[in-house]
Amino acid sequence: MAFTRSCIIVTSDEPWGVVWHTQLHYAWQLSLRFKVIFVNPPQSWRFKNLFFRSQPDFSVSGKLTVVPYQNVLPSFLGIAAMFINDWITQIRIRKAMNRWKGISVSHAWHFDRYRGFFLFRNDRSVKHVYHIVDPYLAEKNDSLFAKSADLIVLTSPKHFNHYLAINPNTIRMPQGVDLDFYIKQKKQQPTDTAAGYEDSILLLGTLTNDVDFDFLSIVADKYPGKLLIIGPDKINVPESRVKFENLLSIPSVRWLGPMQPEDFLPFLLSCRVGVIVYRKTGTDSNNLRSPLKVINYLASGKCVISNIDCEIPALENEAIYKADSQLMYLQLLDTAMNGNLKFNHQLVAQYLNDVSYDHLVGSIFKSMDQSLPPKFEHEQAHESA
């Protein structure tokens, strides 16, 4: 069967970089079958933006190009500013697409609910997918994107009925995994990269104000030399900053900063257990998260201990353990460090196969009554994450 290749526009509220969030994973996976323009979110608006100052485009691969969003006008001007900024950004996208002769846009895949609504709305052949990976409910522009989408893809099941009432074309797709990447990396010769980090308690992921640094300090004191942290620092609240610095002041705590998957995988494979630790808030908003890091832990054969719902009920007490109190959390850590926390390899393998990106992307296109073209013959390496 002959397939016509097209271009998919992916808007993101997370920039292309070392750390791969869900948005970046989907852009990469789509680029194995389509041409992809990934629209980077803009930096904070400054007066010079009025003169069309912006970052340059850059290519991740021959099939994926990153184009920065052009926020000429500040967002506080409302929907009119977004319309003009989208129009200007669309011109930039068209220009970037010139490298692919004869390619047209088939989908606009919206992960960014702050901007990009008007991109390619003038072309009725373009399908608009609103992909919700964080609790956007009642936030700015959420209902605007939801009502107009050809398809809503919802990561978490918690607000499924809410979005279904807004738009009947709503489906739920859990967080995904690139199985090919893990299989390929595990087959490579082991290195001594993670030497000295064996049997660690690993916290993987972005460090934000919502991480419970106080409890991590308790963990670090109880298990000297075992707490390992990998991820970028995006803390912007002074109180949380102080707590993070207090944690790092404990001599045995090791923070390696952000890493690409190829680099952090040896540490994942060497650790004893993966942890997810968020502080409790008045609205308990952290329990609305659908953490991607749990997939990384599971794909590396590691049990997960979390104080929030990981939204994988089939693996509860089979590989994922939820602690409802600090005491219970520490008891689970004791069990894990003694090598007695159950990991059901068969159930985990079955789940990971069900949430492979090949399966998820195929299901999303099937929901739009569309077929996926085959992957390009020469797939690029997993160049960054």
Secondary structure, DSSP 8 states (H G I E B T S, - for coil): ------EEEEE-SS-SSSS--HHHHHHHHHHTTSEEEEEE------GGGGGT-----EEEETTEEEEE----S-GGGTHHHHHHHHHHHHHHHHHHHTTSTT--EEEEEE--SSS-TTTTTT-TT-EEEEEE-S--TTSTTHHHHHHH-SEEEES-STTHHHHHHH-S-EEE----B-HHHHHHHHHS---STTTT-TT-EEEES-B-TTB-HHHHHHHHHHSTTTEEEES-B---SHHHHHHHHHHHTSTT-EE-----HHHHHHHHHH-SEEEE-B---SS-GGGG---THHHHHHHTT--EEESS--S-GGGBTTTEEE-SSHHHHHHHHHHHHTT-S---HHHHHHHHHHTBHHHHHHHHHHHTT-------SS-------
